[in-house]
Amino acid sequence: MTRYFLRRLLEGLVLLFIVSVILFAITYSIGDPISALTDGSRPPTGQEADRLRRQLGLDQPLPLQYLYWLIGNDWTLVDVDGDGDTDEEIYGQRQGILRGDFGRSLLTRAPVLDRIAERFPNSLILMVPSYLLVLTLALMIGVYSALRPYSFLDNALNTLAFVGYAMPIYFVCLALIYIFAVQFREWGLPHLPVAGMWDLTQPRTFSNLLRHMILPVASLTIVQLAVYVRYIRSSVLEIRNQDYIRTARAKGLSERTVIGRHVLRPASLPLVTLIGLDLPVILGGAVVTERIFAWPGMGALFIEALPAPTTRC
């Protein structure tokens, strides 16, 4: 058991190292940070560019830059003024991502972690209700389909779920906007807002926020629902034919008790693993969704950062 644990621990450390190298390579290859300092309008050249590179530590070998990125440079002397000489008794201020220091933006000079802390709660406002809706609807549809397999309603529900899954998320977003915002307005019906978190002409109340949440949350829910429905349906179909389920029925328990207590619980437990694996998918969907609905979350922050490369400093 000890050997197995040590082997798995070693594999995990190697995997984390590989992932960190890939992330550093992506960060390094995004763009020229020197040009980002001037917003690309007047990129520094010659001695000025060399001075800035020395100040930012970009003149160091890549392995050393990776080490600074990982654990910081507060343990070594740095060239603060960029004159080419290590300044005496002046240590770096970077602490590295392992200590929660994600650096500063070269454009705003604001700590990256502060920007993330500002936007991440807004993304959670969309992701958490979306996941709750997905799980609730998937349990209802999946259990119903498993109890009546291959019926007309089972086939119809599964078809609708897979149609939503097959559509790109931007198409789902635009379709919902067209129906519930554009068409509802033309028909004289109450229509939903399509941009931002708040109506700036009204107080920032929960009802104001809720109206702006409906369309982006619905978009994220539709594209994720089919996977969970099929997973729960197959789990319930497998579990309801187990021996202990037949024993529970033989004892005279009602079908509702058998399903709710003995089938649904074990069928729902593996969803925890599925949710963890699905997080990157819904984060990727949030990038598109937040962009379309002008939602100020992590996805929008990612899009905003693309035209202006930033790096640690």
C-alpha positions in Angstrom: 0.0 0.0 0.0 2.8 2.4 0.9 4.6 1.6 -2.4 1.3 2.3 -4.3 0.8 5.6 -2.5 4.3 6.8 -3.2 4.1 5.8 -6.8 0.8 7.7 -7.2 2.3 10.7 -5.4 5.3 10.7 -7.7 3.1 10.5 -10.8 1.0 13.4 -9.5 4.1 15.5 -8.9 5.4 14.7 -12.4 2.0 15.6 -13.9 1.9 18.9 -12.0 5.4 19.7 -13.2 4.5 19.0 -16.9 1.3 21.2 -16.5 3.3 24.0 -15.0 5.8 23.9 -17.8 3.0 24.0 -20.4 1.3 27.0 -18.6 4.6 28.9 -18.4 5.2 28.2 -22.1 1.8 29.6 -22.9 2.4 32.6 -20.8 5.8 33.2 -22.4 4.4 32.8 -26.0 1.3 35.1 -25.7 3.1 38.2 -26.9 5.9 40.7 -26.4 5.5 42.3 -22.9 7.7 45.2 -23.8 5.3 46.2 -26.5 2.4 45.8 -24.0 4.0 48.5 -21.8 3.3 51.1 -24.4 0.1 49.5 -25.7 1.8 48.8 -29.0 1.7 52.5 -30.0 5.4 53.2 -29.7 7.3 50.0 -28.9 10.7 50.8 -27.3 13.8 49.9 -29.2 17.5 49.5 -28.7 18.9 50.4 -25.2 15.4 51.3 -23.9 14.0 47.8 -24.7 17.1 46.1 -23.3 16.8 48.1 -20.1 13.1 47.1 -19.7 13.9 43.5 -20.4 16.5 43.5 -17.6 14.1 45.2 -15.2 11.5 42.5 -15.9 13.9 39.7 -15.8 13.3 38.8 -19.4 17.0 38.7 -20.2 17.4 35.7 -17.9 17.6 32.1 -19.3 14.2 30.4 -19.7 14.8 27.8 -16.9 15.6 30.7 -14.5 12.5 32.6 -15.6 10.4 29.5 -15.0 11.9 29.2 -11.5 11.1 32.8 -10.7 7.5 32.3 -12.1 7.1 29.2 -10.0 8.6 30.1 -6.6 9.4 33.9 -7.0 12.6 35.8 -6.9 12.5 37.3 -3.4 15.4 35.1 -2.5 17.9 36.6 -5.0 19.2 40.0 -6.0 17.6 41.7 -9.0 18.5 44.5 -11.5 15.9 47.1 -10.5 17.1 50.0 -12.7 18.0 47.8 -15.7 21.6 49.1 -15.9 23.0 45.6 -16.4 24.4 45.3 -12.8 22.7 43.4 -10.0 21.8 46.1 -7.4 23.3 45.4 -4.0 21.0 44.3 -1.2 17.9 44.7 -3.4 15.9 41.5 -3.6 13.0 40.7 -5.9 9.4 41.1 -4.8 7.8 38.2 -6.7 6.6 35.3 -4.7 5.6 32.9 -7.4 2.4 31.1 -8.3 3.0 28.4 -5.7 2.6 31.1 -3.0 -0.4 32.7 -4.7 1.4 35.5 -6.5 0.0 35.8 -10.0 2.0 39.0 -10.7 0.8 42.3 -12.0 -0.7 43.4 -15.3 1.8 45.4 -17.4 -0.9 47.7 -18.6 -2.9 48.5 -15.4 -0.1 47.6 -12.9 -2.9 46.0 -10.8 -2.3 42.6 -9.2 -3.7 39.9 -11.4 -5.1 38.1 -8.4 -7.2 41.2 -7.5 -8.6 41.2 -11.0 -9.5 37.6 -10.7 -11.1 38.1 -7.3 -13.1 40.9 -8.8 -14.5 38.9 -11.7 -14.6 35.3 -10.4 -17.7 35.9 -8.1 -19.6 37.2 -11.2 -18.8 33.9 -13.1 -20.0 31.9 -10.1 -23.3 33.8 -10.2 -23.8 32.1 -13.6 -22.1 28.7 -13.0 -23.6 27.7 -9.7 -27.3 28.2 -10.7 -26.5 26.5 -14.1 -25.1 23.5 -12.4 -28.0 23.3 -9.9 -30.4 23.4 -12.8 -28.5 20.8 -14.8 -28.4 18.4 -11.9 -32.1 18.9 -11.0 -33.4 18.5 -14.5 -31.0 15.7 -15.3 -32.2 13.8 -12.2 -35.8 14.3 -13.1 -35.4 13.4 -16.8 -32.9 10.7 -16.3 -34.9 8.8 -13.7 -38.1 9.2 -15.7 -36.4 7.9 -18.8 -34.9 5.0 -17.0 -38.2 3.9 -15.5 -39.9 4.1 -18.9 -37.1 3.1 -21.3 -37.7 3.4 -25.0 -41.1 4.9 -24.5 -42.2 7.8 -26.7 -41.5 10.4 -24.0 -38.2 8.8 -23.2 -37.1 9.1 -26.9 -38.5 12.6 -27.2 -36.7 13.9 -24.0 -33.4 12.3 -25.1 -33.7 13.7 -28.6 -34.3 17.3 -27.2 -31.4 16.9 -24.8 -29.0 15.8 -27.5 -30.2 18.6 -29.9 -29.2 21.1 -27.2 -25.9 19.3 -26.7 -25.1 19.2 -30.4 -25.6 23.0 -30.9 -22.7 25.3 -30.3 -23.1 27.5 -27.3 -23.0 30.7 -29.3 -25.9 29.4 -31.4 -27.9 28.6 -28.2 -27.2 32.1 -26.8 -28.2 33.9 -30.0 -31.3 31.7 -30.4 -32.4 32.6 -26.9 -31.8 36.2 -27.5 -33.8 36.2 -30.7 -36.8 34.4 -29.1 -37.0 35.9 -25.6 -35.7 39.4 -26.3 -36.3 40.3 -29.9 -39.4 38.4 -30.8 -41.1 38.8 -27.4 -40.6 42.6 -27.7 -42.1 42.6 -31.2 -45.1 40.5 -29.9 -45.7 43.0 -27.1 -44.7 40.4 -24.4 -42.4 41.0 -21.4 -38.9 40.5 -22.8 -35.6 39.7 -21.1 -32.4 41.9 -21.0 -29.5 40.7 -23.1 -26.5 42.6 -21.8 -24.7 43.2 -18.4 -25.6 42.3 -14.9 -27.8 45.2 -14.0 -30.2 47.7 -15.6 -28.4 50.9 -14.9 -31.6 52.9 -14.8 -32.9 50.8 -11.9 -31.7 50.1 -8.4 -29.3 47.1 -8.1 -31.8 44.7 -6.6 -31.9 40.9 -6.7 -34.8 40.9 -9.1 -32.8 43.2 -11.4 -29.9 40.7 -11.3 -32.2 37.7 -11.7 -33.7 39.0 -15.0 -30.2 39.5 -16.4 -29.2 36.0 -15.3 -32.0 34.0 -17.0 -30.6 33.9 -20.6 -26.9 33.2 -19.8 -27.8 30.6 -17.2 -30.3 28.9 -19.6 -27.6 28.8 -22.3 -25.1 27.1 -20.1 -27.8 24.7 -18.8 -29.0 23.6 -22.3 -25.5 22.6 -23.6 -24.6 20.6 -20.5 -27.9 18.8 -19.8 -27.7 15.9 -22.3 -24.5 14.4 -20.8 -25.9 14.3 -17.3 -29.3 12.9 -18.5 -27.6 10.0 -20.3 -25.3 9.4 -17.3 -28.1 9.2 -14.8 -30.4 7.2 -17.1 -27.7 4.5 -17.7 -26.8 4.4 -13.9 -30.4 4.0 -12.9 -31.0 1.3 -15.5 -28.0 -0.6 -14.2 -28.8 -0.3 -10.5 -32.5 -1.1 -10.7 -31.7 -4.6 -11.9 -29.4 -5.4 -9.0 -30.2 -8.2 -6.5 -30.7 -5.9 -3.5 -33.2 -3.8 -5.5 -35.3 -7.0 -6.1 -34.9 -7.9 -2.5 -36.3 -4.4 -1.4 -39.3 -4.9 -3.7 -39.8 -8.4 -2.3 -40.0 -6.9 1.2 -43.0 -4.9 0.1 -41.4 -1.5 -0.1 -43.2 0.9 -2.4 -41.7 1.7 -5.8 -41.2 5.4 -4.7 -39.2 4.2 -1.7 -37.1 1.8 -3.7 -36.2 4.4 -6.3 -35.6 7.3 -3.9 -33.7 5.4 -1.2 -32.1 2.5 -2.9 -31.6 3.5 -6.6 -31.2 7.2 -6.7 -28.6 7.6 -4.0 -26.0 5.2 -5.5 -26.8 6.5 -9.0 -26.1 10.1 -8.0 -22.8 9.6 -6.1 -20.6 9.3 -9.3 -22.0 12.7 -10.4 -19.4 14.3 -8.1 -16.6 12.9 -10.4 -18.5 14.0 -13.5 -18.9 17.6 -12.2 -15.2 17.8 -11.5 -14.3 16.6 -15.0 -16.9 18.9 -16.6 -15.7 22.1 -14.9 -13.3 23.0 -17.8 -16.1 22.5 -20.3 -18.5 24.9 -18.5 -15.6 27.4 -18.0 -15.0 27.3 -21.7 -18.6 27.9 -22.4 -18.7 30.8 -19.9 -16.0 32.6 -22.0 -18.4 32.7 -25.0 -21.6 33.2 -22.9 -20.1 36.1 -21.0 -18.8 37.7 -24.1 -22.2 37.5 -25.9 -24.2 38.8 -22.9 -21.6 41.3 -21.8 -21.3 39.7 -18.4 -18.3 41.0 -16.4 -16.9 37.6 -15.4 -13.8 35.5 -15.9 -14.7 34.7 -19.5 -14.9 38.4 -20.3 -11.7 39.1 -18.5 -10.0 36.4 -20.6 -11.2 38.0 -23.8 -10.2 41.4 -22.7 -6.6 40.2 -21.9 -6.0 38.6 -25.3 -5.4 41.8 -27.4 -3.0 43.2 -24.7 -0.4 40.6 -23.6 0.6 40.7 -20.0 3.3 39.0 -18.0 4.8 39.0 -14.6 6.8 41.9 -13.3 
